[in-house]
Amino acid sequence: MKMYYIIQGEVLAKSKFRTDKGRNTGGAVIRAGGIIGEINLFFSYPYSTEVWTRTCCQLLKIEKEELLSMLEEYPTILESFRDRVQVLL
């Protein structure tokens, strides 16, 4: 499992489960400083979002084991991640 941190650029995230009958509608623009895929680090859900780059991007891929190891030193940030995941569910 992994997540991506956007260092530079913009991406467009859309649900794979479209109810718009193929029309190109909606989506979320995520900019530098944003995170993609963090919910998959805490739960074993398959990815349900497709992501396309809108501009030239620089992304940092973070594996689950690396993140959890690092966050042991920052328990308030780990708790913040867990709270964010609960809101998304």
N, C-alpha and C positions, 0 to 999 in steps of 0.2 A: 504494500500500500504506500502511496505517496501523495504529496500535495505540491502545489506550485505557488511560489511567491512571485508576483510581477515586480521586477526591478524597474523596468522601463517599458513604455508602450501601453497599448489598449487591446483588450480581447472582447469578443462578443460571446456570451454564454447563452445557450438556448436549450430548453428541455428536449430530450429525444422523443417524448410522448406528445406529439403535436395534435392539437384538436382543431387546427385552422385549415384542414383539408389541403395541405400542401402550400398554402400561401406563405409568403415570407413576412411574418409578423413578429413583433416583440423581441424579447431577449433583454439581457442585462449587459451593459458595458462595464467592464471592470478595468480599472486603471492602475498605474504604478502604486504599489503599496497594498494592493488587493491580494487575496488568497483564493485559490481554486482547489477543490478536492479535499478540504480539511475534514469534512464529515466522514470520508472514507477511511481516515486514520483511526477513528474511534469505533466505527461500525463496519461490518463486512458487507456493505451494500454495493451492488454493481453501480458503475457510473451511469447516471441518468441524464447527464448534460453533455452536449457537444460544445466545443469551444473553438472559435476561429480567431486568428489574429486580425485586428483592424489596422494596425500600424506595425512597424518594425518593433519587435519585442525582445526583451532580455528577461528570461525566467530562471528562477532558482528551483531546482527539483529537490524536495526534502523527503527522505524515506521515513517511515514511521519510527523505526528504531532510533534513528539519528535524532529526530525531534524529541521523542520521549526522554532520551538520555540527556539532551541539552536542557529540557524543561525541568528536570529534577532540581536544577539549581535555581529555577524561577517558578516556585509553586503558584504564585498569584497569576502568572501568565497561563500556566497549565489550567488553572481553574477557569480563567476567562475563556479559553478554548472550549472547555467542556460546557460552560454556560451557553456559548454561541451555538454549539451543536444542538443542545436541548431546544433552543429557540427555533432552529431550522426544522426540527422534527415536528 
